[in-house]
Amino acid sequence: MFVAFGCAKPPQDEIGATQAEMDRARQAQADTWASNEIKAAEEGMSAAQAEINAQNEKWIKNYDKAKELLAKAREDAAKAAEAAAANKEQARKDAEATIAAADTAVQAAEAALKVAPVTKDSKADLELYKTDLVTLKSTLEAARQSFGSEDYKKALESGNSVKDQATSIATQLEEAKAKRAGARR
């Protein structure tokens, strides 16, 4: 009986299966889209490896605890792969919606600029708004390119920035228009 325990071999099949699941999670970009989940899997894999190393140093080896740790790490890696796919898809949808909203906000700002009252006091401000809108269009195009290259986080960030700034411009122009209309009465 002692010979059987003393000759126990490290759980290579379990190590291979866990490593394959970890690789699948990394291919799903879990580092980006499910960082907490992949971290848990990596910590579990490290704990399992430490247990294997500890057992390798013993005269009577028992890899049961290592097998449990490997199973948990494999489960965590599978969760990381699933979470990464779901989170990436949600980010894609969010970025797509934000880019569309940003485009609408830019169009609204352009429309407001076209009908904005031009006075000697407002002429310089209107030119700044035109310049700002050109910059916003460029940033929006960069957001579309980020979206196309599946950098959804950057696309979302850029899209939100464009949307907020374009909305601010449109609001300011509408307020100026309303103020001017009120002054005429």
C-alpha positions as MATLAB code, in Angstrom:
seq = 'MFVAFGCAKPPQDEIGATQAEMDRARQAQADTWASNEIKAAEEGMSAAQAEINAQNEKWIKNYDKAKELLAKAREDAAKAAEAAAANKEQARKDAEATIAAADTAVQAAEAALKVAPVTKDSKADLELYKTDLVTLKSTLEAARQSFGSEDYKKALESGNSVKDQATSIATQLEEAKAKRAGARR';
ca = [
       0.000    0.000    0.000;
       2.827    2.432    0.809;
       4.358    1.682   -2.549;
       1.164    2.723   -4.321;
       1.098    6.120   -2.588;
       4.840    6.602   -2.852;
       4.726    6.046   -6.597;
       1.726    8.278   -7.239;
       2.309   10.392  -10.307;
       1.405   14.049  -10.798;
      -2.014   14.494  -12.445;
      -0.734   15.294  -15.940;
      -4.099   14.751  -17.645;
      -5.777   17.199  -15.273;
      -2.956   19.711  -15.738;
      -3.301   19.452  -19.519;
      -7.083   19.829  -19.426;
      -6.853   22.835  -17.130;
      -4.167   24.444  -19.263;
      -6.305   23.894  -22.379;
      -9.248   25.625  -20.662;
      -6.958   28.485  -19.592;
      -5.782   28.848  -23.201;
      -9.396   28.910  -24.395;
     -10.160   31.694  -21.908;
      -7.157   33.694  -23.098;
      -8.219   33.244  -26.722;
     -11.605   34.655  -25.712;
      -9.654   37.703  -24.451;
     -10.559   37.049  -20.836;
      -7.690   39.309  -19.744;
      -9.630   42.205  -21.271;
     -13.259   41.174  -20.935;
     -13.310   39.018  -17.786;
     -10.253   40.022  -15.784;
     -11.610   38.964  -12.372;
     -12.632   35.550  -13.640;
      -9.328   34.817  -15.377;
      -7.439   36.024  -12.312;
      -9.338   33.497  -10.172;
      -8.477   30.746  -12.644;
      -4.805   31.741  -12.688;
      -4.676   31.815   -8.895;
      -6.269   28.361   -8.790;
      -3.763   27.032  -11.303;
      -0.904   28.478   -9.242;
      -2.287   26.917   -6.065;
      -2.598   23.560   -7.814;
       0.969   23.794   -9.103;
       2.202   24.671   -5.610;
       0.374   21.635   -4.216;
       1.866   19.414   -6.908;
       5.346   20.737   -6.118;
       4.763   20.133   -2.398;
       3.667   16.559   -3.059;
       6.647   15.980   -5.347;
       8.914   16.714   -2.361;
       7.203   14.122   -0.156;
       8.143   10.499    0.083;
       4.469    9.435    0.203;
       2.639   11.464   -2.438;
      -1.075   12.199   -2.616;
      -2.283   14.415   -5.447;
      -5.985   14.455   -4.497;
      -5.900   18.067   -3.265;
      -4.035   19.112   -6.434;
      -6.699   17.411   -8.552;
      -9.420   19.321   -6.674;
      -7.566   22.600   -7.198;
      -7.080   21.831  -10.882;
     -10.784   21.043  -11.290;
     -11.699   24.366   -9.654;
      -9.184   26.248  -11.814;
     -10.567   24.553  -14.935;
     -14.106   25.535  -13.893;
     -12.979   29.133  -13.259;
     -11.252   29.261  -16.648;
     -14.425   28.030  -18.361;
     -16.393   30.749  -16.530;
     -13.807   33.306  -17.653;
     -14.191   32.259  -21.290;
     -17.987   32.483  -21.068;
     -17.902   35.822  -19.253;
     -15.401   37.227  -21.742;
     -17.622   36.316  -24.684;
     -20.713   37.791  -23.005;
     -18.946   40.961  -21.849;
     -17.354   41.527  -25.246;
     -20.736   41.151  -26.964;
     -22.326   43.599  -24.530;
     -19.491   46.071  -25.097;
     -19.983   45.697  -28.863;
     -23.678   46.496  -28.531;
     -22.993   49.432  -26.199;
     -20.312   50.846  -28.497;
     -22.551   50.473  -31.537;
     -25.414   52.307  -29.807;
     -23.084   55.019  -28.516;
     -21.574   55.621  -31.946;
     -25.066   55.941  -33.418;
     -26.066   58.371  -30.642;
     -22.866   60.357  -31.170;
     -23.567   60.573  -34.896;
     -27.075   61.837  -34.173;
     -25.702   64.390  -31.686;
     -23.176   65.664  -34.251;
     -25.938   66.017  -36.860;
     -28.107   67.891  -34.361;
     -25.222   70.233  -33.519;
     -24.569   70.850  -37.220;
     -28.252   71.598  -37.800;
     -28.303   74.001  -34.854;
     -25.167   75.685  -36.161;
     -26.750   76.246  -39.578;
     -29.674   78.175  -38.072;
     -27.725   79.909  -35.304;
     -28.074   83.682  -35.309;
     -24.911   85.354  -36.558;
     -24.038   88.618  -34.886;
     -20.759   90.407  -34.537;
     -20.572   89.086  -30.959;
     -21.388   85.476  -31.871;
     -19.346   85.152  -35.070;
     -16.137   84.047  -33.318;
     -18.018   81.540  -31.144;
     -19.742   80.065  -34.194;
     -16.378   79.595  -35.904;
     -15.095   77.780  -32.811;
     -18.149   75.526  -32.867;
     -17.505   74.738  -36.540;
     -13.908   73.826  -35.718;
     -15.059   71.754  -32.746;
     -17.527   69.868  -34.945;
     -14.796   69.033  -37.454;
     -12.717   67.651  -34.590;
     -15.704   65.723  -33.244;
     -16.348   64.178  -36.666;
     -12.729   63.077  -36.779;
     -12.993   61.582  -33.293;
     -16.223   59.843  -34.298;
     -14.478   58.333  -37.312;
     -11.696   57.098  -35.006;
     -14.393   55.540  -32.793;
     -15.791   53.742  -35.842;
     -12.313   52.458  -36.685;
     -11.845   51.250  -33.107;
     -15.203   49.510  -33.371;
     -14.130   47.884  -36.644;
     -10.978   46.548  -35.004;
     -13.032   45.241  -32.048;
     -11.564   47.747  -29.588;
     -15.023   48.296  -28.143;
     -13.831   49.980  -24.972;
     -12.037   52.691  -26.921;
     -14.955   53.029  -29.342;
     -17.364   53.429  -26.435;
     -15.158   55.989  -24.710;
     -14.646   58.034  -27.886;
     -18.311   57.785  -28.851;
     -19.445   58.998  -25.441;
     -17.019   61.906  -25.581;
     -18.264   62.957  -29.029;
     -21.903   62.571  -28.007;
     -21.439   64.665  -24.860;
     -19.523   67.432  -26.600;
     -21.852   67.579  -29.611;
     -24.881   67.663  -27.321;
     -23.281   70.493  -25.372;
     -22.682   72.481  -28.561;
     -26.263   71.931  -29.752;
     -27.613   72.946  -26.353;
     -25.543   76.115  -26.261;
     -26.631   77.037  -29.772;
     -30.293   76.430  -28.931;
     -29.960   78.543  -25.794;
     -28.363   81.347  -27.789;
     -31.144   81.108  -30.365;
     -33.821   81.226  -27.664;
     -32.099   84.131  -25.955;
     -31.919   86.037  -29.234;
     -35.593   85.297  -29.977;
     -36.531   86.492  -26.492;
     -34.535   89.696  -26.971;
     -36.435   90.494  -30.180;
     -39.839   90.482  -28.451;
];
